[in-house]
């Protein structure tokens, strides 16, 4: 299988598919274009347990490396409470539900109307 050169949208699509395949819950996608230099998209999702959070992150990074040659930067996988995956164009946060509720990242990045729809 040949490795494709990804753009932000194809990376986002691969991230969303991987999260869906691994049964991530409450997936929220935030468009960062024109709002932040850190990336074009942010995705926030939940896993039911620390084990699932770590597994979702590990499988996502493996798929991105295999399919696109992306070497993602990963923080927090060992603890499994909040894992940050930086693909370059897409920033992914995978949380346990309690940790996600505590930090409420969506509220920092979504407009009030978008945040109400995400709840």
HUHURA-V994074 format. One record per residue. N is the residue number from 1. RES is the residue in three letters. PHI is phi in degrees with one decimal (none if undefined). PSI is psi in radians with two decimals (* if undefined). Layout:
((N:RES:PHI:PSI) (N:RES:PHI:PSI))
This chain:
((1:UNK:none:2.30) (2:UNK:-85.3:2.64) (3:UNK:-90.0:2.24) (4:UNK:-86.5:2.66) (5:UNK:-88.8:2.04) (6:UNK:-84.7:2.70) (7:UNK:-111.2:3.09) (8:UNK:-59.7:-0.69) (9:UNK:-70.7:-0.67) (10:UNK:-71.1:-0.60) (11:UNK:-64.9:-0.76) (12:UNK:-59.3:-0.80) (13:UNK:-60.5:-0.73) (14:UNK:-66.1:-0.69) (15:UNK:-62.1:-0.84) (16:UNK:-63.0:-0.69) (17:UNK:-65.3:-0.77) (18:UNK:-61.8:-0.77) (19:UNK:-62.2:-0.71) (20:UNK:-65.3:-0.77) (21:UNK:-58.6:-0.61) (22:UNK:-96.7:0.25) (23:UNK:64.2:0.58) (24:UNK:-63.7:2.59) (25:UNK:-113.2:2.73) (26:UNK:50.8:0.89) (27:UNK:-75.7:2.22) (28:UNK:-123.1:2.31) (29:UNK:-110.5:2.30) (30:UNK:-125.3:2.20) (31:UNK:-82.0:2.07) (32:UNK:-100.8:-0.06) (33:UNK:-58.2:2.23) (34:UNK:79.9:-0.04) (35:UNK:-115.2:-0.38) (36:UNK:-155.7:2.59) (37:UNK:-87.7:-0.14) (38:UNK:-73.3:-0.38) (39:UNK:175.4:3.07) (40:UNK:-91.0:-0.49) (41:UNK:-140.6:2.62) (42:UNK:-125.1:2.41) (43:UNK:-125.3:2.31) (44:UNK:-121.7:2.30) (45:UNK:-145.3:2.90) (46:UNK:-124.0:2.61) (47:UNK:-117.5:2.73) (48:UNK:-76.2:-0.37) (49:UNK:-147.4:2.91) (50:UNK:-58.9:-0.69) (51:UNK:-62.4:-0.78) (52:UNK:-67.3:-0.70) (53:UNK:-57.9:-0.84) (54:UNK:-63.6:-0.70) (55:UNK:-65.9:-0.76) (56:UNK:-57.4:-0.80) (57:UNK:-64.9:-0.77) (58:UNK:-63.6:-0.80) (59:UNK:-65.4:-0.67) (60:UNK:-61.4:-0.84) (61:UNK:-65.2:-0.64) (62:UNK:-63.9:-0.78) (63:UNK:-65.1:-0.74) (64:UNK:-65.4:-0.66) (65:UNK:-67.2:-0.80) (66:UNK:-65.2:-0.81) (67:UNK:-85.5:-0.53) (68:UNK:-126.4:-0.11) (69:UNK:73.1:0.32) (70:UNK:-82.1:2.14) (71:UNK:-98.3:1.68) (72:UNK:-75.7:2.58) (73:UNK:-90.4:2.31) (74:UNK:-127.7:2.34) (75:UNK:-129.2:2.41) (76:UNK:90.3:0.08) (77:UNK:-65.0:-0.60) (78:UNK:-64.4:-0.70) (79:UNK:-78.2:-0.68) (80:UNK:76.4:0.25) (81:UNK:-87.5:-0.78) (82:UNK:-146.6:2.01) (83:UNK:-111.6:2.25) (84:UNK:-105.0:2.22) (85:UNK:-120.1:2.05) (86:UNK:-105.9:1.92) (87:UNK:-93.2:-0.05) (88:UNK:104.9:-1.16) (89:UNK:-91.3:-0.47) (90:UNK:-124.9:2.21) (91:UNK:-102.2:2.21) (92:UNK:-118.6:2.28) (93:UNK:-116.9:2.18) (94:UNK:-119.5:2.15) (95:UNK:-120.6:2.73) (96:UNK:-74.4:2.59) (97:UNK:-54.6:-0.70) (98:UNK:-65.9:-0.67) (99:UNK:-70.8:-0.71) (100:UNK:-61.2:-0.76) (101:UNK:-62.8:-0.66) (102:UNK:-65.2:-0.82) (103:UNK:-83.6:-0.53) (104:UNK:47.4:0.91) (105:UNK:-59.0:-0.61) (106:UNK:-55.8:-0.70) (107:UNK:-67.3:-0.45) (108:UNK:-74.8:-0.52) (109:UNK:-109.1:-0.41) (110:UNK:-92.5:2.62) (111:UNK:-68.3:2.84) (112:UNK:-55.6:-0.68) (113:UNK:-65.9:-0.77) (114:UNK:-64.9:-0.70) (115:UNK:-63.4:-0.67) (116:UNK:-64.8:-0.67) (117:UNK:-68.7:-0.57) (118:UNK:-73.8:-0.41) (119:UNK:-69.9:*))
